[in-house]
Structures are given as structure tokens and as C-alpha cells.
Amino acid sequence: MLFLENSNVLIKGEEPTDPRYGWVPRSRPLKEYLETGVINLDKPPGPSSHEVVAWVKRLLSISRAGHGGTLDPKVTGVLPITLGRSTRIISFIMKSGKEYIALMELHGDVDDDRLHQVVKEFVGPIYQLPPVRSSVKRALRVRKINSIKILEREGKFVLMRVDCEAGTYIRKLCHDIGEVIGCGAHMRELRRTRAGPFKEDSGCVTLHSLLDAITLWKGSGDESLLRRVVTPIEDALIGMPKVYVRDSAVDALCHGADLASPGVLKLDKNIRPGDTVCIMTLKGELVALGVAEMSSEEILKSDHGIVVKTRRVVMEPGTYPKKW
């Protein structure tokens, strides 16, 4: 066993990867690239999230696509669109919360001190009853507001940035702030600037850009623009702990097997039992997501036993040769 100084990676063993099997994520053939791709889409006002997904499927001529967090038709901003097999793991990679820019209109005159005082009361765990028009059951639930920052105010209009747990209703938040102030309030406009690892300022593309890329590809066979607007699902895994496995372990994992200690070659530090971890090939491909059964140190020292319970398989069986 080796330990890499000044690194976040622990080395358990050394073994090369066979270049005949699998691909470095950005070098995949286009069909496979789209099957394991994601689009950080800037949703326009007007269509629903489901309508946007339907358009993307039709434009790309694919059968499966999903989205990360519904946006109301009038709401704009970050709407991650997962393609093909990457739809299997969208719920796992969206757990790091959301960020919004909201324009709230107060229904009466409120001084700045009172406004800031009430807004601060909504930071932390809050109770929310989803609106009547919502896609979930109307039951009182707790959601965490990480921060609310008032960016600008002009009379009754308040522009604020809200960092919150997934599933928080900003429309209801604005209403509740108005109730506590005493004058009432409602949300006038809303834009999502972050959804999980997807951000407005990191590769967010419009439907027009996507259409241009698809038109270029279908018209001339030029894939370059399409490969810029569609990114590998691996790009969304930044910040999630990873375990890298030898080639001979990959196909069994693709068939749903749990990861045993002999299959591990290297892993990130600070993995704890119960953590969701990414099982990766040595080429950096996502094989599956699973739940750690041991800590990083225990995995490093172990020579037998299950170290990760497989939960969602992304890679197709047969990508690597069967060795079991």
C-alpha cells in the first residue's frame, strides 16, 4: 500500500488500464457520449420543465432524458438535463441544494431595519407548506435556508439571493416573509442560478445554442459544438468522493455486483461509512454510484470484504471484458 503525500488520493495498488476497452469521458463516440451526457440548460420563460425536456429529446432524437428540479413556466435559469443512462443518478447529484435570485414585492411600506430583521429570521430550518399548485403532496415539512442576502432594494421591490435546500418553495418564502413583516408580499420574478453542482456561470447554455450545435452536427457531421454544450456526466461529480477500480472488476459492477476490496486500486481520502461514492474506472469513467461500507483508511488496509454497496449502475455491461 502506498500513500500519496500532498494529495487527496490514497493508493492501494498499481495496475494499468487496457486502452482497448472504455473511453476517457470526453473521447467517447458521440452515441455513447450522448447516452452519458448532461446539459446545463438556461431555461427560458414560458415552457414548463417537462416541455423543455421533450424538446431536447426530440432535437437529439433520443428516447430518455430527465431534469434536475422542476422550474415553473415563468421561472428562468439553471435546469440540468440528463441524457440516456445519466438520468439514473440525477437524484444523487442534486443533493447539494439550490440558489435563486428572487424579486419580492412588498405590499406596504417597510423600513430597511425591519426588513433585514425579518429576513434574518428565515435563515436556518423553516416550516413550509407547499403551494396549492405544486407537484408534491401538501404536507407541512422542514426545509433549510442556508443564507438570504438582500442585493438591492427600490421602494417595495426587494432583490435577494437565496441559498437553500432542494425542495424549498421561494414563492412561499416570499409570502411568509410578508406575513411576518405584517404588510404582505409576493414573488414577482425568479431565476435559479445554481442547482446542485450546476451553476449559471459555468457552461450554462440556451436552447438556441443547443439547436445551433445540433443543426451543425446533423447538417455537416461536425460534432465539436455539440460536445461543448453537452458535457460528460462525470463533470457533475466534482466534490463527490470516488473509488477507482481495476479493469477486471468493472463488468461485474455493471451487472449490479457490490465492490469488494480486491477490486480497489485508489480512492479519495475522508470517505466515511454511509457516504454516497462514485465507482470509477482508471480512465475516469463513472461505472456506478454506491454507499460506502468502510472508511477510506479501512478500505486501504482491507484485503477482503465488501467496501461499497452498489446502488445505481450507469455503465453498460460489456463495456469491459467479463472477468468473473
TAJO-V412612 format. One line per field, one symbol per residue. ss: DSSP state (2 for helix, 1 for strand, 0 for the rest). psi: psi as a letter, one per 20 degrees, with the letter a starting at -180 (. if undefined). A space follows every 50 residues. Layout:
ss = ???
psi = ???
//
This chain:
ss = 01100000111000000000000022200222222011111110000022 22222222220000111000000001111111122222222220000111 11111100000222222222200111110000000000001111111111 11110011111111000002222222222220001111111111100110 00001022222222222222000222222011222220000111102222 22220000112221111100000001111100000111111100022222 200001111111100000000000
psi = pqpoqkqjppphrpprqoiiqaqpgijqqgghghhkrqpnpnprqfqrhh gggggggghilqhpqrqnoppqgiqrbonpoqqciiihjhhhijijaqpq oqoppqjrppqgggghggghijpapqppoqrgnrjrpnqprpqpohqppo hqpocipppqppprqqjpohghggghghghhiiqqrpgqpppipocipqh jnkpqrhgggggghggghhijoighhihhpqqhhhijpipqqppqqhiig hghhjjqqpqgiiphrqqrkpqpiqpqpoqriijqpgrqappirrghhgh iqjrrphpppgopgqpqihqqpk.
//
